[in-house]
């Protein structure tokens, strides 16, 4: 009837340093915490299973507050370009992949990042023509706000010299007005529409692969946005229904609903009420990303003064989307990286205030005093990604300049201003490992670096960093009364590591290994044998 977890150091995360000896669980809920002796005596007639933690360290279950679950699975099973450190390495990988395809198959790749290349090379469509042997090509940049297409793909999409930039997008052109193959934001949708849809089996495989990987990293849940990228909304929903069955796989998925998928979702939602899947806010994009210079800034880019980024929606249109959410008793979750996009989003929320719950501001990459003051007056949570500091610095200094860089991803200040922050990865755009996010939050640097950190005054304490992925993620969905702590009445979701993050050096954080991942009181990932043998 119940399970006793004992013989470990169990951090409740209610208060810094607070730890207990044992936890008794029934039906997926924490019934009581205390000592092993007291709980064994109190529940002697109810305990049917005992889990010996063997001295390892238990935390509330880590939850990624922002990722794309199916997309992460796709990255694991498709051509991954994110680790390529030169244009030559990327070209070799593309040629190798192309050689395995039939003559009319699409060459698809994920995660290229020219900032990893010494020469910052961005491939031209004609180069991709040669690499692919004439096959259509579509390659997503690491930020997923820029894409590369070759001539065949552009022709199939009907993009010519005379095609106008779509609203919220840019078709990059050469001096003759011809498309180079680089597409920003909504311009890429023109090509995506002609890429053949993956099968339902492919989506199921991608989601299952993703969740199994996340469980192995100690993640008990994740907040995702998948419903607008795979054709009709029932296709990704069917994948969730098939994969998270509550028996073979338990994982708490919280799904945002992209505004473009909302009407279709509304019509079928009742058919997809699932035990471990819940639906949240209306997802809206306000701008792009720093990497492709499409994050919308109040002042031009330091290294490209001819642009200030891209606004996805006019003020009136963004306001209408927020109002639509309110009409359906929903909160909004708005992707906003640049300060101008954040200001636009704040104004839209002010003009259409939430009737209940909290709105979500995703990324919040650049702020100023006025924006912070405005956010403090609103019922919002900030969905932040510590890993962005490791991936975006030092080149972000070129983008923003030294005057603005102190206001980029200022995590310490946001918490000091008592704004609620949740921690995520934005996988597959960034690595999904929560320990990497925790490491970067406390060090403000890449794992292989040894300096004092990028804008080091914005470092977090270990307690604050872990809290982003526990009570922070719970607060993002108004579940802080049942998730995010180890205390009576809370969900029995736990992450067990082989070491105490509060006692190790910074460089040992990433050496930690997951021993158990526990969801709903059940061990869903078990690495105990491997740890004992090592």
Buried (B, 14 or more C-beta within 10 A) or exposed (E): EBBBBBBBBBBBBBEEEEBBBBBBBBEBBBBBBBEBEBBBEBBEEEBEEBBEBBEBBBBBBBBBBBBBBBBBBBBBEBBBBBEBEEBEBBBEBBBEBBEEBEEEBBBBBBBBBBBBBEEEBBBBBEBBBEBBEEBBBBBBBBBBBBBBBBBBBBEBBEBEEEBEBBBBBBBBBEEEEBBBBBBBBBBBBBBBEBBEEBEBEBBBBBBBBBBBBBBBBBBBBBBBBBBBBBEEBBBBBBBBBBBBEBEEBBBBBBBBBBBBBBEBBEEEBEEBEBEBBBBBBBBBBBBBBBBBBBBBBBBBBBEEEEEBBBBBBEEEBBBBBBEBBBEEEBBBBBBBBBBBBBBBBBBBBEEBEBEEBBBBBBBBBBBBEEBBEBBEEBBBBBBBBBBBBBBBBEBBBEBBBEEBBEBBBBBBBBBEBEBBBBBBBBBBBBBBBBBBBBBBBBBBBBEEBEEEBBBEEBBBBBBBBBBBBBBBBBBBBBBBEEBBBBBEEBBBBBBBBBBBBBEBEEEEBEEBBBBBBBBBBBBBBBBBEEBEEE
